[in-house]
Amino acid sequence: MTSKNNKLSKCALRVPASGTLKMKILSTELEAKGKEIIHLEIGQPNFNTPTEIIEAAYNAMKEGKTGYTSSKGVRPLLEKIASVHSKDTGVEIDPKRNVITTPGAKASLFNALVSLVDPGDNIAVISPFWPSYSGIIQFIGAETRVVQAVTEDFSFPEESIKDAIDKNTKALLINSPSNPTGTIYDLDTLKFINDLSNDNDLMIITDEIYKKIIFEGKYHQYLSVSQSLDRTLVIDGLSKSHAMTGWRFGYAIGNKELVDSMNKVQQNISTCVNTPTQWAAIKALELEEPTMKMVAEYKIRRDKSLELIEQCDYLSCRKPEGAFYLFMKYEGSIPSNKLAVKILEEKGVALTAGSVFGNEENYLRISLASGLVDILEGIKRTNDILATLQ
Ligand SMILES: Cc1ncc(COP(=O)(O)O)c(C=O)c1O
């Protein structure tokens, strides 16, 4: 662009391209040139959306449910979300005041952060973290206050969090089970976070998109600990639990003031979630079994992959308790972004560099949402390339 009127805004220029999608774009380019690629780079379940959900969308369309809806979502859907979460957490949730549905959980996060943060404010996030958090915060012109998780097990950094937050910290963003580490916060950690929130008047944004993908231990929703929506905003969705990434459905549960503001943002951007998806989401929220089957398969993939990694000289990995990723540590001095491109170009394996998730060098993330044969081959080829670099 050359003319002054065509110059991009400062806001547009500071928005980073998605780090996780970058490898997808690179690998697709190589595929277009005829190279065969093993895809382990994005969190896209290799399962079809369960048939009942597809039928619910189809029936809605046949019944003429194809127009705009209320921007928060259709009433039965808001009621369903409120009742499911009330039952799980013991907190009374008003479907009209406390719930909003959005095109993906990403849009819930965007609407929330735009509603909460001004330039000059900061949001605390725990590294390693999903890069869209900092992408959205950067878009707004605010600061991502990165706090390193405990190195050994990626647990919550209770020691360092208090020094990291200050009067400009508007919220702490947590993500359990975590993308990329699969770490789950236990009850004591959630109680600690709740005390932190109360003592510092800190909003906790809790991204629980992987909450149904649990392999071990008991999962606790943060709201069941905080017992109040005053300083809690729950972010959730169906992309991962119900293999519905392309449907674009997410939602948020929060206090009325925040939800109303998120709704105003949404009214100006997307109006509402596409209508057949909303009716399909009601069905999805009633289904447990398809998710359980998928989780059983992810667990097999996790265990077989860890067995193989155990035998690899240059790779190691902490056992994730949830979500569907392996955050593998590697031996060697090559930066992870260079290594990821090298593995793609020379070995045809697309995975994600650890540096995409914060200051995480010497890590690579692979997704267990791909088929087992591909995952095992991808790990083997990664170890092979590392052997040539020692
Ligand atoms: C931690 C986390 N939160 C939110 C999302 C967004 O999911 P969606 O916008 O598909 O609902 C993702 C997707 O990868 C994620 O990993």
The ligand as an SDF file (V2000), in Angstrom:
LIG
                    3D

 16 16  0  0  0  0  0  0  0  0999 V2000
   -6.8210  -22.8460   25.0460 C   0  0  0  0  0  0  0  0  0  0  0  0
   -7.7680  -22.5660   23.9390 C   0  0  0  0  0  0  0  0  0  0  0  0
   -8.7710  -21.7060   24.1610 N   0  0  0  0  0  0  0  0  0  0  0  0
   -9.6570  -21.4040   23.2120 C   0  0  0  0  0  0  0  0  0  0  0  0
   -9.5730  -21.9750   21.9460 C   0  0  0  0  0  0  0  0  0  0  0  0
  -10.5780  -21.5360   20.9070 C   0  0  0  0  0  0  0  0  0  0  0  0
  -11.4440  -22.4610   20.5180 O   0  0  0  0  0  0  0  0  0  0  0  0
  -12.6770  -22.0990   19.5620 P   0  0  0  0  0  0  0  0  0  0  0  0
  -12.5540  -20.6660   19.1550 O   0  0  0  0  0  0  0  0  0  0  0  0
  -12.5580  -23.0370   18.4090 O   0  0  0  0  0  0  0  0  0  0  0  0
  -13.8880  -22.3470   20.3790 O   0  0  0  0  0  0  0  0  0  0  0  0
   -8.5320  -22.8720   21.6670 C   0  0  0  0  0  0  0  0  0  0  0  0
   -8.3800  -23.4600   20.3270 C   0  0  0  0  0  0  0  0  0  0  0  0
   -7.3770  -23.9940   19.9550 O   0  0  0  0  0  0  0  0  0  0  0  0
   -7.6250  -23.1930   22.6940 C   0  0  0  0  0  0  0  0  0  0  0  0
   -6.6280  -24.0550   22.5030 O   0  0  0  0  0  0  0  0  0  0  0  0
  1  2  1  0
  2  3  1  0
  2 15  2  0
  3  4  2  0
  4  5  1  0
  5  6  1  0
  5 12  2  0
  6  7  1  0
  7  8  1  0
  8  9  2  0
  8 10  1  0
  8 11  1  0
 12 13  1  0
 12 15  1  0
 13 14  2  0
 15 16  1  0
M  END
$$$$
